[in-house]
Amino acid sequence: MSKNDRLKSHPIHVEEVQLVVESSHQSAQATPPAQKGRRGILVAAAAKAKHTTSEPGVTSGGRRKHSDAEPDSPKTTAVTPKAQQTLPACAKSKGQGLGSGSKQHHAKKAAGKKSQAAAVAAQVHQGVSKSEPKVLSLPRPPTLPPPRAPSIKKYSPADLQQGLKRGTLFRAVIRYNASDTSQAFATLPGLSHDILIKDWYVRSEPARGAGKAGGPAGAGATREGTPAKAAGQPGAKTLAAPSGSGAVVPVPQPGASSPHGSKDHPEAEGPKQAALPSTLPGTDSVHQLASQLDKSLVLEPAPSAASPQALLGHLQLLLSRNPSARATGAVVGILQPSPRRERVVGMLLADPRTRQLCLVPKSPCLPRMSVDASRLPASIKRAMAAATGTQHLLVSGRVLQWKDGMECPTAEVRGSLGQAGDLLSETAACLASEGVTQGDSFDSKVMACLPQTPWRIGEEECAGRRDLRSARTFSIDPPTARDLDDALSIQELGGGSYRVGVHIADVSHFVRHATELDEEALTRSTSVYMVHNVIPMLPRLLCEELCSLNAGVDRLAFSIVWDMGANGSIRSTWIGRSIIHSCAKLSYLHVQEVLEGREPADCPGLTPVVLTPGHTWEEIKRDCLALHALAKALRAARFQRGALRLDNTKLSFALDEAGNPVDCTAEIQTDANRLVEEFMLLANTTAANKIADVFPDRALLRRHPAPSPSKLTQLAGQLEALNVTLDVRTAGSLQASLERLRATHSDANLVSAVTQMVTKPMMTAAYFCTGTSEDASGWGHYALAAPRYTHFTSPIRRYPDVAVHRQLAAALEVEAGAEPAVALQRWGCPEAEELERIALHCNERKSAAKAVQDGVLHLHLLQMLERKPHACWAVVVGVGGPRYLDVYIPLIGKELRVQVSDLVAPGPSPRNVVGAWDKQDMRLTLSAGQQEAEAEWAKALRPAVVAPGVESACLPLTLRLLSQLPLIVTSKTRGDGSPAYLIATAYLAGPAVTQPTPMLDQA
């Protein structure tokens, strides 16, 4: 039977192969024959159809046994077998990995030596073991020339068009792992795993060359503006095909699937897709392909697949039967170049030897780029001339050229962002790298869309609205909030019933469809909240005045009013446009004081509440208590239905007069926060049900896919060995497990670390149009246990809420008898295809805004810790043998890798710390070494702040998963101008140190 016949009868047949690969930090990765993996190690795999191999073993002789093998299996060099695994694969290896030149080179290197390395290499590539071979630690393997890239079918633009049309190619979104840029991932609906795209499918030789020339982390350099964010940042649209013979190959991916690794779930998808380019690079070589790689990819199914859905279903079945397997793919085309090529941000440096200019991107996934000094703006030249030897200039630029054969791409510098290390300059760099508009100014055409001031509600605005100004209504927000989206009202009806209203600012009244204001709001899509500033989605006249539900003035609103019982049961619902009059602006602090039985007036530093005439404080207090009781009932019912809540640490910074961070505290969720949250969730769910019922083919909803079952199962197994039980079958069972953990473990650090570990496998929620997802079972929100959910309650700061308001208004008209098409057109509701593009754009902008917010928070944390190193508890969430451990620091909500080489045993002559790794028990024992410590920065480091309850530890220390150890955390800046980073050393007992300042409690 020929190979093609075998593929037709078994399109995705899973086989097992032996794989021996050097792995410094993680388990062996599945690798195509003779491809270049991490750290330049050549690996090879041999597979035999319908044959299962045994796992390599060790015999007393110390030499690897030769096993029965296919006679034509390729040979290559041996590698140190630090990590081995029996791996599934698909199709029979034909030995196509090494070219003849590589074989001859290997033969010359091995001739006459009969070395153990050659023996291992022959065994690896010559066959499949039937017996238990020996595994031996070997010296450094011989050097081989770079392997040839795998052959990938060449696709013309017409082929790509036809492949997408027939369903033989799939379109998806590609994301990169910033902590290990040899890995990229993509998501296909229907698969529980992300598609893995290994280094040989997403790299090109010039990218590796750039890394060698001094770019970031050697093989960590990527191509042409490829995204470079942890947790998977979107890039541009591409296509991809499978590896090997055209069948999708499931292979293990223990590093990426580990709950202790970087996250690999997908972020928001990128901007709307552009038309296919008229020309595409040849796909004979992955080098040519990768030079254009940016964002989404396509997989080619086996030729016998009846349909793409059938292929995905079959692949999912294989994945479910092989929990350690991972589906892989390859890129075959690009649909849209990455916009990140136009916004490269980094340091502009001069090579001290050649004096050539170099742009060092802040992104860890981009290589250094050469800059033509003659094209520099004059202002940049002056700034560089004025800079001292220790100063580095932050600049923004774009990629000019990145062709194969180039050691590094060329870039053009556009402007200066300021000095690296300066907080404002670094903030500007965060905004520029994500394409977020800086400042709150708007174009004159946008401002022309605003109403004339002073503005008042006229008779025309009152028409068709319910007058709710007599209802006692008030807002509850953070103390500093100025854009008040929502307000609440409650009225006791008697007999244990209440009428509760959620009133949302009617932004869609001011932001009319297809106006300049609407286009600008859509372009921004969201407000961006930073430590010291807010970049609004709408002009401040709207978001802080005309739309904001300020106390003491009439405002236009979109209201949802329920009649409900004391247990939160909904008896009736009214939805409509309204006019309200808020009687008070309350803060969460005011309400929390009421819920705890105290008077806000007695709380020092709390701003007094100002009430409008006709309302008393006693009435407000009674309303707050009634709302709290209903919110508790609603919350209990929601969790009874299977909801999940994962609270992670969020920091709030105190700034000095110059805007520099001087202290930080963790934000705490209080009953007041939960009160408001519960009614906002109810309003969002009510709006989602209404628009999905009336417009099932074009409702704008928000879904949250379930996480990968295999990842949660793997995590549960690891924690079970530590007597931490997690039931991961459903969101509800996981929530119940976490609640039991909180009840049975008084150690808040351990609970916080487990919660962080559970968060990692979670998927990201995203907006979508129901018309592009026919299966309604995929519309739901996993964490909220809601079959339908959307965003309705924050139209001042989120564009999707504006779109939902328009859809809701159209739905109410349809229910009143209007024709659906007429109502949709009247309110400017787009067709399904356009709505899906809007959803994708909003997803991308939401992801960008979050990246900015997290980045700015991180900048403030780095600056604070540089000035005031903190001693705090850390929880071990991963151990990498004797060299490093991954820890989670609950105090600051950060995960950090701690290198054993950065630990110092204190004393008159500080010594190094060495690690002894017990692989069987998965324990790392730290003890004082005999050599002088080399980490100079750690020798002199002393904590300026010690968190409550933290004490120094003594060596030796034995650590395993969920062990706790005290660390001194600070930040460090590299000498080459690269960004500052968090770093830590153990807080160990030693000579007396200066008494540190106790840190305030997190509360």
N, C-alpha and C positions, 0 to 999 in steps of 0.2 A: 504494500500500500504506500502510495506516495505521501509526501508531507502535506500537500494540499488536500488529499483525500482524508488524511487524519484530522486536519483542521476542520473539514466540513462535518465529519462525524463527531468530533469532540472540539467544538470551537474554542472552549476555554478549559482545557484539561489541566488540572493542578497536579504538578509533580513535586518531588522533593529533591533538593540539591544539597551538596556540601559546599560550604562557603567558609573560607578562612581569611580573615581580614584584620589588619591592625586597627584597633579602635582605642584611642586614648581616653575618650570620655564617655562612650556609650557602646551599646551592644552592636554586633556586626550588622551592617546594612546589606540588604540584598543588592547585588550589583551585576549588571550584564557582563558577559564574558570579556575579560581583559580590559575593563574600562578603568579610568583613573578616578579613584575615590578620594576621600578626604586625606590630606597630608601626602598626596602623590603616591599612595601605595597601590600597586597593581594587584587586582584580584581576579579570580576566574571561578566560574561555576560550571559543573558538568551535570547534565540531567539525562536520564534515560526514560523513554516513554513507558508509562505504566509500571514504573519501578520505584520502590521506596528505599532510600539509603539509610544506613545506620549513622548515628552521630559519632564523630571522631572521638577516639579515646586515647588513653595513655597506657603503655605497658611498661614493665620494669626495665626493659632495655633502653628506654629513652629515645628510640628511633621510630619515626612514623612508618607504619607498615604500608606496603603497596597493596592496593585492593584491585579486585577485578574491575576493569575499566573498558570503556569504549576504545577501540584501537585508534580512532582518528581524533580523539580529544586533544585539544591544544595544550601546549606546555608554556609555563611562564615561571617567573621567579617566585621564591617562597616568601612568605611574610610571617612575622611573629604572631602566632595564634593566641593573642590575648583575649579574643572574644570569638566564640564559635556558636553556631546555631543551625539546626536543621530547618531548611527553608523550603516552602513550596515554590514551584515555578511552573511555567507553561511552555510546552513544545520541546523538542529535542535540540540540544546544542549541536551546532554544526562546526564549531571551532572557528567561527568567523571573527573572533575578538581580536586576535593578533595578526598583523600582516606578516608577510614572509621576511621582511627586513627585521622586524622585532624578533622573530624566531632565530634568525641567523645571529643577531646580536646576542641573544640569550645563550645560544650554543657556544659562542666564543667566550663569553664570560664564565660559563660553567665547565668548559672543556678542561679535562685533566684534573679537576678538583674533586669530583665525586662528593661534593659537600652535602651536608644535611640540608642546606637551603635548596639545593637543586633537587634533592630527593623529595622534599616537601612540595616543591613546585610541580614536579612531574606527577605526584600523586593528586594534587589539586586539580590539574587540568586533564589528566589522562583517564579519569574514570570515577565511578561511583563505588564507594566502599561496601563490601559485603561483610567485612570483619571489623574489629575494633582497631583502627590504626593508632600509632603513637603520635603524641603531640609534644613538641619540644620547643623550648624557647631558643631562638636562633639569633645570631649576630645580625647586624644591619644587612638587609638584602642587597643583592647587586643592583646597580643602577641600570635602568632601561630607558630607551628613548620614549617620548610620549606616544601613546597608542593612537591609532586612527580613530576618528569619530565613527560611531555606528552609522550604517547606511539607512537613511530614511527615504521613503518613497517621495519622489518629486511631485509636487502639486502645483499646477498652473492656477492662475486666478479662476479659470473656467472649472477646473477640478474642484476647487474649494467651493465655488458656488453650487456645483452639482452635489458635492458631498453633503453640504448643509441642507440642500433641498431634499435629497433622498434620505437623509438621516443617517448616513454612514460616517459623518463627522459631527462632533458635539461642540457647542460653544459653552464656555464656562469662564470663571474668573480665576486668575492666577495670583497667588500671594507668596511672599518670601518670608522665611524665618530669619530675622535679623541676627539672632544669636548663632545661627548656623546657616550661612547663606548658600551652602551647597544644596539646600533643600527648598523646594517650592511646592505649593499645594493648590488644588482646585476642588471645587465642589460640583457634583452633578446630582440633581434631584433624583431621589430614589436610592442612593447609595448611603450606607451608614458611615462610610469612611470617606475622607477627602482623597482625591487622586494625588499620588506622590509623583513629583517630577524631580528626579535626582540630578546631580551636578552635570552629568554628561549630556543631559537633554536641555539644560537652560544656560549653559556656559558657552563661551567661545575662547579660542586660544588667546586672542588679544586681551580678553578680560583677565585670564590667568597671568599673562605676561605683565599686565599693569600691576597686578598684585605683587609679583616678584620684584617689580621695579620700585617698590616702596609704598604701594597702596595699602589699604586697610586689610590686615590679616591674610595676606597671601591669596589663597583660593577663595577668600571671601569677597573678592571684587566681582561685580556683576556688570551686565551690559546695558547700554543705552537707556539711561534714565529709569531703570527698573526700580519698582518701589522698594523701600528699605525700612520698614517699620516692624517692630515686634508686634505680635498678635496679628500680623498679616495686613499690610496696607495695600490698597488697590493700586494698580498701574494702568495699563492700556489693554485694548482688545486684541487677542490673538487666537489662533487655532492650534490644535494639537492632535497628534496621532499616537498610536500605541508603540511600544518598543517591540523589537524583534520582528516576528513574522506577520504582524497585523492583528493578532489576537491580544486582548487585554490580559496582562500578566499580573496575577496577584502575588505580591511579595511582602514579606514582613517589613515593618517600619518601626522597630521598637523605640528608636530615639524620638521620633516625632509623635508617636502615639502615647508615649509615657505621660502620665499626668503630672510628672515633675519636670517635664521639658517645657519648651516654649509653646506656647499655645499655637495650635495650628487651625483653629476653626476660622471660618471665613468672616471677614469684616464686610461692611457695606459694599455693594457692587459699585463699579465705577460709573462715569458719566455715560450719557446715551451713546449708542454705537454709531460710528460713522460708516459711510459706504465703503465697500471693499476697495483697497487701492488698485489702481489700474495695473500696476506691476508689483510683483513680489520677488524676493530673493530666491535663488535656487535652493532647493532643499536636499541636494545630494549630500550635503555636509551639515552637521549640527552647528558647525562654526558659522556658516552663513545664516542659518536659521536664528541662532541666538543673537546675532548682531541686530536683529529687528525685534527681539522678544520684549514684550511689555506686560500684557495683562491677562487676556483670557484665552483658553485653549480648547482644543477639540480632540476627542478620542475616536479612533476608527474601530468599529466592531469587526468581529470575525465575519467572513463572507457569507456564512450560512445563517446569520441572525435574521429572523423574520422581520424584526423591526428594532429601532433603537430601544424602545421600552422593553422588548423581549431580551435584548442583550443585557441591559441594566438589571433586569429582574434576575437573569441567570447569574450575572456577576455578584449580585447581592446575596443570592443563595450560596454561592461559593464562599463569600466572605463570612456569612453566618456560620458555615460549617467549619471554617478555619479562622478562629478568632485572632490568630497571630498574623494573618495575611493582610496585605495592602495592595490595592490596585494601583498600577503605575501608568503613566502616559507620556507622550512626547509632543512637543510643539511643532506644528507644520505650517502655521501662517499667522499673520497679524491682521486684525481688523481695524485697530485704531492705535496710533502711537501714544505713548504715555505723555500726559501733560507735564510730568515731572522733568522732562528734558528741558522745559522752558523755565524751570524754577529750581535750579541747583543752588544750594546755599552752603557756604563753607568758608574756610580760612584761605586767604591769599598769602602764599609764602614764596620765598626765593630760595632756590637750591644753593647752599653755601659753597658748593664746588663749581657748578656751572653758571650760577646766577640766573638761571632760567626760572620763570614764574610758574607756580604750581597752585592749582585750586584743590584744596583738601576738603571734600564734602563732609558735612556733619553726619550724613547718613552712613551707617556702618556698611551698607551694601554697595556703595559706589566707590570706584577706584579714584585715585588722584587723576587730575586732568591738567594737561598743559595749557598755558595761556600765552598768547602773543602779546608781549609788552607794548608793542607799537599800537595796539588797538585799545589800550586802557584809556578810560576817560581821564581827563586832566585832574579831576577831583580825587580820583583814586591814586594817581601818581603823587599828588601832594600829601595825601594821608599816609602813604607808605614812606615817603621821605621823612615825615615828621615822627613816625613811630620809632620807639626805642627797640633794642634787641629783644626785649621780653614781651613786646606787644605784638599782637597779631590782628590783622584787619578782617572783619567779617564782611563778606560780599555776597551779592546775588548775581547769578549768571545763568547761562544756558549752554547745552551741549551743541557744538557746531558740527562735529564730525566724529564718527566712531566706526571705522571700517575694520574689516579683518586685516590682520597683519600689523596693525598699529599697537605699539606698546601701551599707549593710554589714549583716551579720547582727547580731543581738543575742545576747549570751552571759551566762551566769550563772557567777560565780566561786564555787568550792566550798571551796578551801583554799589555804594558802600552802605553797610548797615551799622557800622560803628566798631568799636574795639571788642574783640573776643573777651569774654569774661564779665563784661559790663551787663548788668541785669536788663536794662532797657534794650541794649543791642541784641542780646541773646533772645529776648522776647520778640523783637522784630524779626529775627532769623526764624523763629518758630512759625510766625505768621506767614512769612514769605515762602517757606518751604512747603506749606500746606495750601498756598494760594488763597489765603484769607485776607480780605480787605482790611487794611490798617486804618484805624481812625473811624469816626462816626459821621464823616461828611458824606453828603449825597449830591448827585448831579442836579443841576438846576431844573432839568426836565422832570426829574423825579419829584423835586420839591413843588413843582408847579401843579402836581396832582393833589396836593393837600388843600383842605378847605381854608377859606380865609378866617383869620382870627380877629377878634374873639368869635368863637363858634358856639351856637346854642342849638338844642334839639328843636326843630320846627315841626309844623303840623304834618308835613310830608313824611318826615321820619317816623312820626307817631302812627301813621296809617298802617294797619295790619299787625300791630304789636300789642301784646298784652301789657297793661300798666301794672307793674309790681312794685311801684314806689312806696306803697303803704306797708309792704312786708319788711320786717326788721332784718336787714341784710348787713353783713360785715365781711371784711377780708381778713385772712390769716396768712401772713407771709414772714420771711426773714426780716429782721429789724431794719436792714439797709435797703430793702427792695423798693424800687420806684416804678417798675412796670408790673402793675397788678392785673393779672389775667383773670382771676377768679374770685368769686365771693359766695358765701353760703347764707341760707336762711332756713329757719325751722319754725313751725307753728304747731301747737298742740291741738288736735282735733277732738279729743275726748275718747274715752273707751280704750285708752292705750295706743291710739293711733297718732301719727304725726304727718305733717306735710313738709317735706324737705326739698329745698331748691338748690341747685348748682347753677350759678350764673357766670357765663363766660363772656369776656369782652367781644363785641361784635366787630371784629377787625375787617371782615369781608364787606361791611358797609362802606368802609373808607378805601379799601384796597380793591378796586374794581378790576375785573378780568381784562387782560390784554392792554393795560395801561403801562406807562413807563414805571410807575410805582410797583405794579404787579410783577413786571419783568425783573426789576431789581431785587424784590423780595424773594423771587424764585431763584435768582442767581446766588444770593447769599444763603437762602434756605433756612438759616438758623442764626440766632444770636450766639456770640462766643463769650463765655464768662471766664474771666481770668482773675488772678489774685487781686489785682489793683484796678481793674478796668473791665468794662463791658463794651463789646463791639455789637451794636444792635442790628437786628434784621431790618427794622423800620426806622424812619426818622424819629428823633426823640419827641417831636411834637405829637406824634401819634402814640408811641409806646409809653410815654411818661405822662401824657396829658389827655388827649382826646379819646383814646381807647382805654387807657388805664382806669380801673374801677376805683377811683379815688373817693374818699369819704366826703360827704357834704355836697355832692353835685350829681345831677341826673346823668345817667350813662346808658348807651345802647348796649344790649346784651343778647346773647343766645342762651336760653334757659332750658333746663330739664328739671321737671318737678315731679316728685313721686309722693304718693300716699302710701305709707308703710306702717306695718305693725311694730310693736316694741321689739320683736325679735328680728327686725330687718326685712321681713317678707314684703315684697312689692305687691300692692293691691291695684294701683293704677299709675300710669305715666303720662305726663304731658310734655311735649317738646315744642318750642316755638321761640320766635323773636320777641323781645321784651324791652321795657324801660325799667331800670332799677335806680335806687338811691341808697348808696351805702351809708350806714350811720356811724361806722367806726373802722379805723385801720388797726387791727390787732397784730401783734407779732407772736411767733411761736412761744416766746418767753412768757408773754402775758397769759396765754391760754394754759401753758403748763403750770403756771402758778395757781390758776383757778382749779385745774384738775387735781392738784396736790393739796387743795384746801387752804391755800394762802392767798393773801391780797397782793396783787401786783404793786399797789401803792406803797407797800411796806418793803419792797425789794429795792435796795440801794442801786442806783445806776440805771434803773429801768424807766424808760420814758413814759410818763403818764398817758393814759388813753383819753383822747378827746372825742366826746360824743356829740352828735347833732341833736338839736332840741327835739323833745318828744320821746326820748329813750333814756333808760336808766342803766346804771352799771349792774344792778341786780338782775335785770332782764337779760343782759348780755351773759352774765355768769350762768343763769339758768339755761340759756340756749346752748352754751358751750358744754355743759354737763349732759344735756339731752343728746346733743350730737355725738358726744363721746360714747354714751351708752349704745347708741345705734351703730356707731362705727365698730365697736367691739363685737357686736352681734354679726355685722356684715363680714368682718375679718374672720371670725370663727367659722362662719358658713363657707367662706372662700377657701380656707385651709381644709375644711372638711371635704370640699370637692376635689382637693388634690393640688393646691397651689404650693409654690416653693418660694422661699425668701432667702437670699444670700446677701448678708450685709458684710461688706469689706471696709477697711479703714479708709476714711477720707479726711484729709488734713485741712486745717484752717490756720492761716498765718497771721501773726501780729507784726505790724510793720512800724519802723521808726519814722521820724519826720522826713527822712530822705527816701523812704520807700523800701528800705532794706529789711529783710525778715529778721526778727529778733527772738521769736518763739513760735511754736506750733502746738496745736492741740488737735485731737481727733474729734471729728463731728459725731455727736451722739444722736441717734434716732429716739425721740421722745414720744409720749402718747399724743402730744399736740401734733407732731409730724404725721403720725399714723392716722389721726382723725381726718386731716385734710386728704391724705393719700387715699383713704378708703372711698371717700365720696368722689374723688377724681377718677379712680378706677371704675367705679360704678357708672359715672357719666360717659367715660370712654367706651365702655362695653355697650351701654344703651345706644350710643350713636352708631357704633359698628353694626349692631343688629338691625338698626333701622335702614341704613344705606345698603347693607348687603341684602336685606329682604326686598327692597324696592328696585335696586340696581345690581342684581347678582353678577352681571357681566362687566361692571365697571366701578365697583366700590374700591376706594382706597383704604386698605387695611394694613395692619402691622402684625406680622407673624414671628413666632419664635420657635424654630425647629427643635426637636428633642436632641439631646447630645448623643454622641456615639455610645451605644451600649457597651462596646468592648472596652472603651476607655474607662467608663465608670466601673465596670466589672473588674478591670485590672486594678484600679484604685482600691475598690472594696476588698479585694484579695490581699493587697499589701497591708491595709489597715487592720484587717481581721487578724493577721499574724501578730499585731500589736495590741490585741484586745479592744479594738475600736470597731464596732459593728455598724455597717452602713447597708441599708436595704435600698438598692439602686434601681429597682424594677420600674418605679414610676416617680414622678415629681413629688407626689404626696407621700410615698413611702420614704423618700430621701429626706423630705422635710421632717417627718416623724423621727427619723434616725438622728438628725441634727438636734432636735428638741430633746431627745433622750440623752444625747451627749452633753448638752448644756446642763441638764438636770443632774447627771451623775458625775460630772467632772467640774470641780470648782476652779480649775486652772483655766482662766480666760485665754491665756496665750495658746494653749493646746487647741481649744475650740476655734480660735481665730485662724490658726494654721490649717486645721482640717477644713474649715469653710473655704479658705483660699484654695486648697487642693481640689475641692469639689467644684469650685468656680471654673477652673482651667478647662475642663472638657466641654463646658457649656458653649452653645452656638450663640451668634449675635442676632438679635432681633432686627427685622428689616421691613421697610414699607414695600408693598406690592399692589398691583391691580388684580382684582379677582378675575377679570377677563382673560388674563394670561396664565391662570392656574385653574384648570377645569376641575380638578379634584378638590372638593371642598374640605376633605379630611386634612389637607395640608395647609389650611388657613389658620389653624389654631395657634395659641400662645402657650408654650410649654410651661413656663414658670407661673403664669397666672391661671393655668388650667381653664382657659377660656377658649371656646371654639371660634369666637370672633372677637377681634380687638382692634382698636384704632386710636389715633390721637386727636382729641377734640378740645382739650382744656387749656392749651397754651398757644393761641394763634398770634400773640404779640411776638413770640420768640421762635415759632416753628411754622414753616410754610405748609407742611402737610395738614396742619390743623385748619389753615385757611381753606385749603381745598376741600376738606371734610365739611366745613361749615357750608360751603357752596352746594355740595352734594346733599347735605341734610336739608337745606332750604328747598332744593329741587324735589327731594323725596316727599316733603310735606305738601308741596303743591300737587304732586302726582296723587297722593292720598286724598287730596281735596277735589280731585277730578280732572286735573290738567293732563295733557298728553305728555308722556315721558320725554319725547324728543324736544318738545317745546320748552318744558321745564328745564331740561339740561342745558339747552342753548341759552335760555334766559339767564341762568346763573353761571354761565361760562365754564361748564363742566366738560372736559375734553373726552375724546374717544379713548377706548381702552389702550390702544397702542401708544398714544401720546401720554396718557396717564401713567403707563408703565415707565416711560422715559423720565417723567417727572419723579416718580418714585425712586428710580435708580440714582438720579442726580441728588435727590434729598438724602439718600443713604450715603452717598459719597461725601457730601458736605457735612453730614452729621459725624461721619468718621473723621473728617479733617478737623472739625471743631473740637472733637474729643481729644485728638492728638495734640492740638494746640493747648487745650486746657491742662491735659496731663503733663505736657512738656513744660509749661510755665510753672506749674506746681513743683515739678522736679527741679527746675532752675532755682526756685526759692529754697527748696530743701538743700540743694547742693551748697548754696551760698551760706545758709545758716549753719550747716554741719562743718563747713570749712572753718568758720569762726569759732564754733562751739561744738567740738566732737562730743558725741553722746555715748554713754554706756547704757546698754539696754539688753533685754532678753531677746534671743533669737531661737526659733524652732527649726530643727533640721527637717527639710522636706525632700532631700535627695543627697546621696553620697556617691561620689565618683571614684571609688577605690581609695588609694592612699594619698591622692594628690589634692583633692578639693571636696567641698561639701556645699550644697545649696541650702540656704536658710531663708526663712520668712521672718521678718521683723515686724511684729504686730504694732509696735509703737508708731511706726511711720508707714506701715502698710506696703512695704517694699520687699521684694525677693532679691537675694544677692548671692553671688557665688564667692565663697571664701577659699582662697588658695592656702594650702598648708604652708607653702613657702612664705606667706605673709604673716605667719604667726611667730611670735617671739617669746621665748621663755625668759622672764625677767630675772635680773640679778645683777651683781657687780659687773659681770661680763655677759651681756645678753647672748643667749644661745639660740640656735635654730630649733624648730619643732619638727619632729618627724612623725609620720603616720604609718601605722601598721594595720593592714586591711584583712579582716577575717571574712572571706567571701561566703563561706557556708552560713555564718550567722549574720552576715551583712552588717558588720560592726567595724567602726574605725576607732582605733586607739591612738590618741595623741600623747606624745611624751617628749621630754627635752632631749635634744640631740647633743652631739659632741662638738659641733662646729659653731663658730661665731655667726650670729644672725646676720643675714645680708640685707634684710628689709629695713633700710635706714629710716624710712618714714615711720615705720612701726615702732622702732626702738624708743624714739622720743615722744611717741603719742601718749597723751594723758587725757582722760575725759574731762571736759569742762562742765558737763551735766551728767548726772547719774539718775536714771529713772527710778521711781520708788520700788523698793524691794530687790534691786539688783546688787549682787555681791560678786566680787572677783572669784574666779575658780582656781583650782590647783591642779597641776599635772601630776600623774597622767589622767587623761579624760577618755572615757569610752563613750562613743556616740553611735547612735543608729537613728532610723527614721523616727521623728517626733521627739527626739532628745532635745533638751534645752541647754544652751550655753550662753554666757554673757559675752557680748561683743562691744568693742569701741568702734563706732561708725563715724566716718568722716568723708570728705570728698577730696579728690586729687586731680590735678591738671597735668596732662602730659607736656613734655617740653617741646613737642613738635607742633603745638597749636591745635591738636585734636581736642574735642570737647571734654570737659571735666566729667568725672564719673564717681559713683559711690564706691567706697572701698572699706574694708573692715579687718580688724585683727581681734584676736581673743582678749578678753579682759581677764588677765591672769594675775594671781597674787605675786607680789614682789616687794621691792623697797617702798617705803612710805611715799605717798604722792600728795600733792596739794589737795586739800579738802575741796571737792567739787561742789557746785551749786545744785541742790536738789531740784529736779524738774517737777513742774506742776502736774497734778493728776490729770489724766486725759479728760475727765469730766469738766 
